[in-house]
Amino acid sequence: DKVDHLILGGGMVYTFTKALGGTVGNSICEPDYCDYSLGLLEKAKQKGVTIHLPVDVVAGDDFSNDANQQLFESSSIPDGWEGLDAGPKSREQFHQLILKCKTILWNGPLGVFEFPNFAKGTIAIGESIGEATKSGAFSLVGGGDSVAAVKQFGLASKMSYISTGGGAMLESLEGKTLPGIAALEV
């Protein structure tokens, strides 16, 4: 009810891709959640929320920084390859969308940013959010990996607010009362 656009990236994308009939090769995927993913897509559609999935991915033939790289359509990753980052078309698509946003919540990297060769998607998202923030958008970054990424790539000063309590931040946004806050209420 609070979102117009939702960009999905990182490891969760491959479960959605598989649920939609795509091939994900050796990418991280949770087949037990395919039906749940389809349900989320349907719920988003009913509520008028546009979900944006990557159109291309940078894949590696091994889970390492030094893996051989190849670019694939996100729905066509062959066996022996695993998606490790958002591809250039996806990064540009997400960039254009982010620049139109007035409020941005970032929770989760787009790729395995701990590997420099697969950090471009995460860096690009951070830079896009920074650019949108400079143009007047409010940006909130939450979650350990996202916070680590903005700090690692020198993007923290470009964000409106950084929350170190990722899970608690999301629960708060859902309208739940947090135990620490409840304890303070008299």
TIRO-245181 format. One record per atom (N, C-alpha, C, O, CB): atom name; x, y, z. Coordinates in steps of 0.1 Angstrom, whole numbers, plus 5000, padded with zeros to 4 digits. Glycine has a CB too. Example, Ala and Ser with C-alpha at 12.3 -4.5 7.8 and 13.67 -1.06 7.14 Angstrom:
<vexvexs>
N,5132,4943,5078
CA,5123,4955,5078
C,5132,4967,5078
O,5142,4967,5085
CB,5113,4955,5090
N,5128,4978,5071
CA,5137,4989,5071
C,5129,5000,5079
O,5134,5011,5080
CB,5141,4994,5057
</vexvexs>
This chain:
<vexvexs>
N,5008,4988,5000
CA,5000,5000,5000
C,5009,5013,5000
O,5003,5024,4998
CB,4991,5000,5012
N,5021,5011,5002
CA,5030,5023,5004
C,5040,5024,4993
O,5049,5032,4993
CB,5037,5022,5017
N,5039,5016,4983
CA,5050,5015,4972
C,5043,5016,4958
O,5033,5010,4956
CB,5057,5002,4973
N,5050,5024,4950
CA,5046,5025,4936
C,5054,5016,4927
O,5049,5009,4918
CB,5047,5039,4931
N,5067,5016,4930
CA,5077,5007,4922
C,5086,5000,4932
O,5090,5005,4942
CB,5085,5016,4913
N,5089,4987,4928
CA,5098,4979,4937
C,5108,4973,4927
O,5104,4965,4918
CB,5089,4968,4944
N,5120,4976,4930
CA,5131,4970,4922
C,5136,4958,4930
O,5140,4959,4942
CB,5143,4980,4919
N,5136,4946,4924
CA,5142,4934,4930
C,5156,4931,4924
O,5158,4932,4912
CB,5132,4922,4928
N,5165,4928,4932
CA,5179,4925,4928
C,5185,4915,4937
O,5179,4911,4947
CB,5187,4938,4927
N,5197,4912,4935
CA,5204,4902,4943
C,5199,4888,4942
O,5192,4885,4932
CB,5203,4907,4958
N,5202,4880,4952
CA,5199,4866,4951
C,5185,4862,4950
O,5181,4852,4945
CB,5205,4859,4963
N,5176,4871,4956
CA,5162,4867,4956
C,5156,4867,4942
O,5146,4861,4939
CB,5154,4877,4965
N,5162,4874,4933
CA,5157,4875,4919
C,5156,4862,4912
O,5146,4860,4904
CB,5166,4884,4911
N,5165,4853,4915
CA,5165,4840,4908
C,5153,4831,4912
O,5149,4823,4904
CB,5178,4833,4910
N,5148,4832,4924
CA,5136,4825,4928
C,5124,4830,4920
O,5116,4823,4915
CB,5133,4826,4943
N,5123,4844,4918
CA,5112,4849,4910
C,5114,4845,4896
O,5104,4842,4889
CB,5112,4865,4912
N,5126,4846,4891
CA,5129,4842,4877
C,5124,4828,4874
O,5118,4825,4864
CB,5143,4844,4873
N,5128,4819,4883
CA,5124,4805,4881
C,5109,4803,4882
O,5103,4796,4874
CB,5131,4796,4892
N,5103,4810,4891
CA,5088,4810,4893
C,5081,4814,4880
O,5071,4809,4877
CB,5084,4818,4904
N,5088,4823,4873
CA,5082,4829,4860
C,5086,4820,4848
O,5082,4824,4837
CB,5086,4843,4858
N,5092,4809,4851
CA,5096,4800,4840
C,5109,4801,4834
O,5113,4795,4824
CB,5086,4801,4829
N,5118,4810,4839
CA,5131,4812,4834
C,5141,4801,4839
O,5138,4794,4848
CB,5136,4826,4838
N,5152,4801,4833
CA,5163,4792,4837
C,5173,4800,4845
O,5177,4811,4841
CB,5169,4785,4825
N,5178,4795,4856
CA,5187,4803,4865
C,5201,4796,4867
O,5209,4801,4875
CB,5181,4805,4878
N,5203,4785,4859
CA,5216,4779,4860
C,5219,4775,4874
O,5211,4769,4881
CB,5227,4788,4855
N,5231,4778,4879
CA,5235,4775,4893
C,5233,4786,4902
O,5238,4786,4914
CB,5250,4771,4893
N,5225,4796,4899
CA,5222,4808,4907
C,5215,4803,4920
O,5208,4793,4920
CB,5214,4818,4900
N,5217,4811,4930
CA,5210,4808,4943
C,5195,4809,4940
O,5190,4819,4934
CB,5214,4819,4954
N,5188,4799,4945
CA,5173,4799,4942
C,5167,4790,4953
O,5172,4780,4957
CB,5171,4793,4927
N,5155,4794,4957
CA,5147,4787,4966
C,5134,4782,4960
O,5124,4789,4961
CB,5144,4795,4979
N,5135,4770,4953
CA,5123,4765,4946
C,5110,4764,4955
O,5099,4766,4950
CB,5126,4752,4940
N,5112,4762,4968
CA,5101,4761,4977
C,5093,4774,4978
O,5082,4774,4983
CB,5105,4756,4991
N,5099,4785,4974
CA,5093,4798,4974
C,5088,4803,4961
O,5083,4814,4960
CB,5102,4808,4980
N,5088,4795,4951
CA,5083,4799,4937
C,5068,4803,4938
O,5065,4813,4932
CB,5085,4788,4927
N,5060,4794,4944
CA,5046,4798,4944
C,5043,4810,4952
O,5035,4819,4949
CB,5038,4786,4951
N,5051,4812,4963
CA,5050,4824,4972
C,5054,4836,4963
O,5047,4847,4964
CB,5059,4823,4984
N,5064,4835,4955
CA,5069,4846,4947
C,5058,4850,4937
O,5056,4862,4935
CB,5082,4842,4939
N,5052,4840,4931
CA,5041,4843,4921
C,5030,4850,4928
O,5023,4859,4922
CB,5036,4830,4914
N,5027,4846,4940
CA,5016,4852,4948
C,5019,4867,4951
O,5011,4875,4950
CB,5014,4845,4961
N,5032,4870,4954
CA,5036,4883,4956
C,5035,4892,4944
O,5031,4903,4944
CB,5051,4884,4961
N,5039,4886,4932
CA,5038,4893,4920
C,5023,4896,4917
O,5020,4907,4912
CB,5044,4885,4908
N,5014,4887,4919
CA,5000,4889,4917
C,4994,4900,4927
O,4987,4908,4923
CB,4992,4876,4919
N,4998,4899,4939
CA,4994,4909,4949
C,4998,4923,4945
O,4991,4932,4946
CB,4999,4905,4963
N,5011,4924,4941
CA,5016,4937,4936
C,5008,4942,4925
O,5004,4954,4924
CB,5031,4936,4933
N,5005,4933,4915
CA,4997,4937,4903
C,4983,4943,4908
O,4979,4953,4903
CB,4995,4926,4894
N,4977,4935,4917
CA,4964,4939,4922
C,4964,4953,4929
O,4954,4961,4928
CB,4958,4929,4931
N,4975,4956,4935
CA,4976,4969,4943
C,4982,4980,4934
O,4984,4991,4939
CB,4985,4967,4955
N,4985,4977,4921
CA,4991,4987,4912
C,5005,4990,4915
O,5010,5001,4911
CB,4983,5000,4914
N,5012,4980,4921
CA,5027,4982,4923
C,5034,4975,4911
O,5032,4964,4908
CB,5031,4975,4936
N,5043,4983,4905
CA,5051,4978,4894
C,5064,4972,4900
O,5072,4978,4907
CB,5055,4989,4884
N,5066,4959,4897
CA,5078,4952,4902
C,5088,4951,4890
O,5084,4947,4879
CB,5075,4938,4908
N,5100,4956,4893
CA,5110,4956,4882
C,5121,4946,4885
O,5127,4946,4896
CB,5117,4971,4881
N,5123,4936,4876
CA,5133,4926,4877
C,5144,4929,4868
O,5142,4936,4857
CB,5127,4912,4875
N,5156,4925,4870
CA,5167,4927,4861
C,5164,4921,4847
O,5158,4910,4847
CB,5180,4922,4866
N,5168,4927,4837
CA,5166,4921,4823
C,5179,4914,4819
O,5178,4905,4810
CB,5163,4932,4813
N,5190,4917,4825
CA,5203,4910,4822
C,5211,4909,4835
O,5209,4917,4844
CB,5211,4918,4811
N,5219,4899,4835
CA,5228,4896,4847
C,5242,4894,4842
O,5245,4889,4831
CB,5222,4885,4855
N,5251,4897,4851
CA,5265,4893,4849
C,5267,4880,4857
O,5265,4880,4869
CB,5276,4904,4854
N,5270,4870,4850
CA,5271,4856,4856
C,5286,4852,4857
O,5294,4856,4849
CB,5263,4846,4849
N,5288,4843,4867
CA,5302,4838,4868
C,5301,4823,4867
O,5290,4817,4870
CB,5308,4842,4881
N,5312,4816,4863
CA,5312,4802,4863
C,5317,4796,4876
O,5318,4783,4877
CB,5321,4797,4852
N,5318,4804,4886
CA,5322,4800,4899
C,5318,4811,4909
O,5317,4823,4905
CB,5337,4797,4900
N,5316,4808,4921
CA,5313,4819,4931
C,5326,4824,4937
O,5330,4821,4948
CB,5304,4813,4943
N,5333,4832,4929
CA,5345,4839,4933
C,5347,4851,4925
O,5342,4853,4914
CB,5357,4829,4931
N,5356,4860,4930
CA,5359,4873,4923
C,5365,4870,4910
O,5363,4878,4900
CB,5368,4881,4932
N,5373,4859,4909
CA,5381,4856,4897
C,5373,4847,4887
O,5380,4843,4877
CB,5394,4850,4901
N,5361,4845,4889
CA,5353,4837,4880
C,5353,4843,4866
O,5353,4855,4865
CB,5339,4835,4885
N,5352,4834,4856
CA,5349,4839,4843
C,5336,4845,4842
O,5327,4841,4849
CB,5350,4827,4832
N,5334,4856,4835
CA,5322,4863,4835
C,5315,4862,4821
O,5322,4862,4811
CB,5324,4878,4838
N,5302,4862,4821
CA,5295,4863,4809
C,5281,4870,4812
O,5276,4869,4822
CB,5292,4849,4803
N,5276,4877,4802
CA,5264,4884,4803
C,5253,4876,4797
O,5254,4870,4786
CB,5265,4898,4796
N,5242,4874,4804
CA,5230,4867,4800
C,5217,4875,4802
O,5217,4883,4811
CB,5229,4853,4807
N,5207,4872,4794
CA,5194,4877,4798
C,5190,4870,4811
O,5194,4859,4814
CB,5183,4873,4787
N,5184,4878,4820
CA,5182,4873,4834
C,5173,4860,4834
O,5174,4852,4844
CB,5175,4883,4842
N,5165,4858,4824
CA,5157,4846,4824
C,5163,4834,4816
O,5157,4824,4814
CB,5143,4849,4817
N,5176,4836,4812
CA,5182,4825,4804
C,5196,4823,4809
O,5206,4824,4800
CB,5182,4829,4789
N,5198,4819,4821
CA,5212,4816,4826
C,5214,4801,4825
O,5206,4793,4831
CB,5213,4821,4841
N,5224,4797,4817
CA,5226,4783,4815
C,5232,4776,4827
O,5238,4782,4835
CB,5234,4780,4802
N,5231,4763,4827
CA,5238,4755,4837
C,5253,4758,4837
O,5259,4760,4826
CB,5235,4739,4835
N,5259,4757,4848
CA,5273,4760,4850
C,5276,4775,4852
O,5288,4779,4854
CB,5280,4756,4837
N,5266,4783,4852
CA,5268,4798,4854
C,5258,4802,4865
O,5247,4796,4867
CB,5265,4806,4841
N,5262,4812,4873
CA,5253,4817,4883
C,5253,4832,4883
O,5264,4839,4881
CB,5258,4812,4897
N,5241,4838,4884
CA,5240,4853,4884
C,5247,4858,4896
O,5243,4855,4908
CB,5225,4857,4883
N,5256,4868,4894
CA,5263,4874,4905
C,5262,4889,4906
O,5266,4896,4916
CB,5278,4870,4905
N,5256,4895,4896
CA,5254,4910,4895
C,5244,4914,4885
O,5241,4906,4876
CB,5268,4917,4893
N,5238,4925,4886
CA,5229,4931,4876
C,5237,4935,4864
O,5248,4940,4865
CB,5221,4943,4882
N,5232,4933,4852
CA,5239,4936,4840
C,5237,4951,4836
O,5230,4958,4843
CB,5233,4928,4829
N,5244,4955,4826
CA,5243,4970,4822
C,5230,4975,4818
O,5226,4986,4821
CB,5253,4972,4811
N,5222,4967,4811
CA,5208,4971,4807
C,5200,4973,4820
O,5192,4983,4821
CB,5201,4961,4798
N,5201,4964,4829
CA,5193,4965,4842
C,5197,4977,4850
O,5189,4984,4855
CB,5195,4952,4850
N,5211,4979,4850
CA,5216,4991,4858
C,5210,5004,4852
O,5206,5013,4859
CB,5231,4991,4858
N,5210,5005,4839
CA,5205,5017,4832
C,5190,5018,4835
O,5185,5029,4837
CB,5208,5017,4817
N,5182,5007,4833
CA,5168,5008,4836
C,5165,5012,4850
O,5156,5021,4852
CB,5162,4993,4833
N,5172,5007,4860
CA,5170,5010,4874
C,5174,5025,4876
O,5167,5032,4884
CB,5178,5001,4883
N,5185,5029,4870
CA,5189,5043,4871
C,5178,5053,4867
O,5175,5062,4875
CB,5202,5045,4863
N,5172,5050,4856
CA,5162,5059,4850
C,5150,5059,4860
O,5144,5070,4862
CB,5158,5055,4836
N,5146,5048,4865
CA,5135,5047,4874
C,5138,5055,4887
O,5130,5062,4892
CB,5132,5032,4877
N,5150,5052,4893
CA,5153,5059,4906
C,5153,5074,4905
O,5149,5081,4914
CB,5167,5054,4910
N,5158,5079,4893
CA,5158,5094,4892
C,5144,5100,4892
O,5143,5112,4894
CB,5165,5097,4879
N,5134,5092,4890
CA,5120,5097,4890
C,5114,5096,4904
O,5103,5102,4906
CB,5111,5090,4880
N,5120,5089,4913
CA,5114,5087,4926
C,5116,5099,4935
O,5126,5106,4935
CB,5120,5074,4932
N,5106,5100,4944
CA,5107,5111,4954
C,5111,5105,4968
O,5117,5112,4976
CB,5094,5118,4955
N,5108,5093,4970
CA,5112,5086,4983
C,5117,5072,4979
O,5112,5065,4971
CB,5099,5084,4992
N,5129,5069,4984
CA,5136,5057,4981
C,5140,5049,4993
O,5147,5055,5002
CB,5149,5060,4972
N,5137,5037,4994
CA,5141,5028,5004
C,5150,5017,4998
O,5146,5010,4989
CB,5129,5021,5012
N,5163,5017,5003
CA,5172,5007,4997
C,5175,4997,5008
O,5181,5000,5019
CB,5185,5013,4992
N,5172,4984,5006
CA,5175,4973,5015
C,5180,4961,5007
O,5172,4954,5001
CB,5162,4969,5023
N,5193,4960,5006
CA,5199,4948,4999
C,5207,4952,4986
O,5202,4960,4978
CB,5188,4939,4995
N,5218,4946,4985
CA,5227,4949,4973
C,5221,4942,4961
O,5213,4933,4961
CB,5241,4945,4976
N,5226,4947,4949
CA,5222,4941,4936
C,5230,4929,4932
O,5226,4921,4924
CB,5222,4951,4926
N,5242,4928,4938
CA,5251,4917,4934
C,5260,4913,4946
O,5258,4918,4957
CB,5259,4920,4922
N,5269,4905,4943
CA,5279,4901,4953
C,5290,4912,4954
O,5301,4910,4948
CB,5285,4887,4950
N,5286,4923,4960
CA,5295,4935,4960
C,5308,4932,4968
O,5318,4940,4966
CB,5288,4946,4966
N,5309,4922,4976
CA,5321,4918,4983
C,5332,4914,4973
O,5344,4914,4976
CB,5318,4907,4993
N,5328,4910,4961
CA,5337,4906,4950
C,5338,4918,4941
O,5328,4922,4934
CB,5333,4893,4942
N,5349,4925,4940
CA,5350,4938,4932
C,5345,4936,4918
O,5340,4945,4912
CB,5364,4942,4932
N,5347,4924,4912
CA,5343,4922,4898
C,5328,4920,4896
O,5323,4920,4885
CB,5350,4909,4893
N,5321,4919,4907
CA,5306,4918,4907
C,5299,4929,4915
O,5288,4926,4921
CB,5302,4904,4912
N,5306,4940,4917
CA,5300,4951,4925
C,5294,4962,4917
O,5288,4971,4923
CB,5311,4957,4933
N,5294,4961,4904
CA,5290,4973,4896
C,5275,4976,4898
O,5271,4988,4898
CB,5292,4970,4881
N,5267,4966,4899
CA,5252,4968,4901
C,5250,4976,4914
O,5242,4985,4915
CB,5245,4955,4901
N,5256,4971,4925
CA,5254,4977,4938
C,5259,4992,4938
O,5253,5001,4943
CB,5261,4969,4949
N,5271,4994,4932
CA,5277,5007,4931
C,5267,5016,4923
O,5265,5028,4926
CB,5291,5007,4924
N,5262,5011,4911
CA,5254,5019,4903
C,5241,5023,4910
O,5236,5034,4909
CB,5250,5011,4890
N,5235,5014,4917
CA,5223,5017,4925
C,5226,5028,4935
O,5218,5038,4936
CB,5217,5005,4931
N,5237,5026,4942
CA,5240,5036,4952
C,5243,5050,4946
O,5238,5060,4951
CB,5253,5032,4959
N,5250,5050,4935
CA,5252,5063,4928
C,5239,5069,4923
O,5237,5081,4923
CB,5262,5061,4916
N,5230,5061,4917
CA,5217,5066,4913
C,5209,5072,4924
O,5203,5082,4923
CB,5209,5054,4906
N,5209,5065,4935
CA,5201,5070,4947
C,5208,5083,4952
O,5201,5092,4956
CB,5201,5059,4958
N,5221,5083,4952
CA,5228,5096,4956
C,5224,5107,4947
O,5222,5119,4951
CB,5243,5094,4956
N,5223,5105,4934
CA,5219,5115,4924
C,5205,5119,4926
O,5202,5131,4926
CB,5221,5110,4909
N,5196,5110,4928
CA,5182,5113,4931
C,5181,5121,4944
O,5173,5131,4945
CB,5173,5101,4932
N,5189,5118,4954
CA,5188,5125,4967
C,5193,5139,4965
O,5187,5149,4970
CB,5197,5118,4977
N,5203,5141,4957
CA,5209,5155,4954
C,5198,5163,4947
O,5198,5175,4948
CB,5221,5154,4946
N,5189,5156,4940
CA,5179,5163,4932
C,5166,5165,4941
O,5156,5170,4935
CB,5175,5156,4919
N,5166,5161,4953
CA,5155,5164,4962
C,5148,5152,4967
O,5139,5153,4976
CB,5145,5172,4955
N,5151,5140,4963
CA,5145,5128,4968
C,5149,5125,4983
O,5160,5129,4986
CB,5148,5115,4959
N,5141,5118,4990
CA,5145,5113,5004
C,5149,5099,5002
O,5142,5091,4996
CB,5134,5115,5014
N,5161,5096,5007
CA,5166,5082,5006
C,5169,5076,5019
O,5176,5083,5028
CB,5179,5082,4997
N,5165,5064,5021
CA,5167,5057,5034
C,5174,5044,5030
O,5168,5036,5023
CB,5153,5055,5042
N,5185,5041,5036
CA,5193,5029,5034
C,5192,5021,5047
O,5195,5026,5058
CB,5207,5032,5029
N,5188,5008,5046
CA,5188,5000,5058
C,5192,4986,5055
O,5190,4981,5044
CB,5174,5000,5064
N,5197,4979,5065
CA,5202,4966,5063
C,5217,4965,5063
O,5223,4974,5057
CB,5196,4959,5051
N,5222,4955,5070
CA,5237,4954,5071
C,5244,4954,5058
O,5254,4961,5057
CB,5240,4942,5078
N,5240,4947,5048
CA,5247,4946,5035
C,5246,4959,5028
O,5257,4964,5023
CB,5242,4935,5027
N,5235,4966,5028
CA,5233,4978,5021
C,5242,4989,5028
O,5248,4997,5021
CB,5219,4983,5020
N,5241,4990,5041
CA,5249,4999,5049
C,5264,4997,5046
O,5271,5007,5044
CB,5246,4999,5064
N,5268,4984,5046
CA,5282,4981,5044
C,5286,4986,5030
O,5297,4991,5028
CB,5285,4966,5045
N,5278,4984,5020
CA,5281,4988,5006
C,5282,5003,5005
O,5292,5008,4999
CB,5270,4983,4997
N,5273,5011,5011
CA,5274,5025,5009
C,5286,5031,5016
O,5292,5040,5011
CB,5261,5032,5015
N,5290,5024,5027
CA,5302,5029,5034
C,5315,5025,5026
O,5324,5032,5024
CB,5303,5023,5048
N,5315,5012,5021
CA,5326,5007,5013
C,5329,5015,5001
O,5340,5017,4997
CB,5324,4993,5010
N,5318,5020,4994
CA,5320,5027,4982
C,5319,5042,4983
O,5318,5049,4973
CB,5310,5022,4972
N,5320,5047,4995
CA,5320,5061,4998
C,5307,5068,4994
O,5308,5080,4990
CB,5331,5067,4990
N,5296,5062,4995
CA,5283,5068,4991
C,5275,5072,5003
O,5264,5078,5001
CB,5275,5058,4983
N,5279,5070,5015
CA,5271,5072,5027
C,5267,5087,5028
O,5255,5090,5032
CB,5278,5068,5040
N,5275,5096,5025
CA,5272,5110,5026
C,5262,5115,5016
O,5257,5126,5017
CB,5285,5119,5025
N,5259,5107,5006
CA,5250,5110,4995
C,5236,5106,4998
O,5226,5109,4991
CB,5254,5104,4982
N,5234,5099,5009
CA,5221,5094,5013
C,5215,5103,5024
O,5222,5109,5032
CB,5222,5079,5018
N,5201,5103,5024
CA,5194,5111,5034
C,5196,5106,5048
O,5199,5113,5058
CB,5180,5113,5031
N,5194,5093,5049
CA,5194,5086,5062
C,5199,5072,5061
O,5195,5065,5051
CB,5180,5087,5069
N,5207,5067,5070
CA,5212,5053,5070
C,5207,5047,5083
O,5211,5052,5094
CB,5227,5052,5068
N,5200,5036,5083
CA,5196,5029,5094
C,5204,5016,5096
O,5205,5008,5087
CB,5180,5025,5093
N,5210,5014,5108
CA,5218,5002,5110
C,5209,4991,5114
O,5214,4979,5115
CB,5228,5005,5120
N,5196,4993,5117
CA,5187,4983,5121
C,5178,4978,5110
O,5166,4981,5110
CB,5178,4987,5133
N,5184,4971,5100
CA,5176,4967,5088
C,5163,4960,5091
O,5153,4965,5086
CB,5185,4958,5080
N,5163,4949,5098
CA,5151,4942,5101
C,5141,4950,5109
O,5129,4950,5106
CB,5154,4929,5108
N,5146,4957,5119
CA,5138,4965,5127
C,5132,4977,5119
O,5121,4981,5121
CB,5145,4971,5140
N,5140,4982,5110
CA,5136,4993,5102
C,5124,4989,5093
O,5114,4996,5092
CB,5147,4998,5093
N,5125,4977,5087
CA,5114,4972,5079
C,5102,4969,5087
O,5091,4972,5082
CB,5119,4959,5072
N,5103,4964,5099
CA,5092,4961,5108
C,5085,4975,5111
O,5073,4975,5112
CB,5096,4954,5120
N,5093,4985,5114
CA,5088,4998,5117
C,5080,5003,5105
O,5069,5009,5107
CB,5099,5008,5121
N,5085,5002,5093
CA,5078,5007,5081
C,5065,4999,5079
O,5056,5004,5073
CB,5087,5005,5069
N,5065,4986,5084
CA,5052,4979,5083
C,5042,4983,5093
O,5030,4979,5093
CB,5055,4964,5085
N,5046,4992,5102
CA,5037,4997,5112
C,5037,4989,5125
O,5029,4991,5134
CB,5023,4997,5107
N,5046,4979,5126
CA,5047,4971,5139
C,5054,4979,5150
O,5062,4988,5147
CB,5055,4958,5136
N,5050,4977,5162
CA,5056,4983,5174
C,5069,4975,5177
O,5068,4963,5179
CB,5046,4983,5186
N,5080,4981,5178
CA,5092,4975,5181
C,5094,4973,5196
O,5090,4982,5203
CB,5104,4983,5175
N,5099,4961,5200
CA,5101,4959,5214
C,5108,4970,5222
O,5104,4973,5233
CB,5108,4945,5216
N,5119,4975,5216
CA,5126,4986,5223
C,5118,4998,5225
O,5119,5005,5235
CB,5139,4989,5215
N,5110,5001,5215
CA,5101,5013,5216
C,5090,5011,5226
O,5086,5019,5234
CB,5095,5017,5202
N,5084,4999,5225
CA,5073,4995,5235
C,5078,4996,5249
O,5070,5000,5258
CB,5068,4981,5231
N,5090,4992,5252
CA,5095,4992,5265
C,5097,5006,5271
O,5096,5009,5283
CB,5109,4985,5266
N,5098,5016,5262
CA,5100,5030,5266
C,5086,5037,5268
O,5086,5047,5275
CB,5107,5038,5255
N,5076,5031,5262
CA,5063,5037,5264
C,5057,5035,5278
O,5058,5024,5283
CB,5053,5032,5253
N,5051,5045,5283
CA,5046,5044,5297
C,5031,5043,5297
O,5024,5042,5307
CB,5051,5055,5306
</vexvexs>
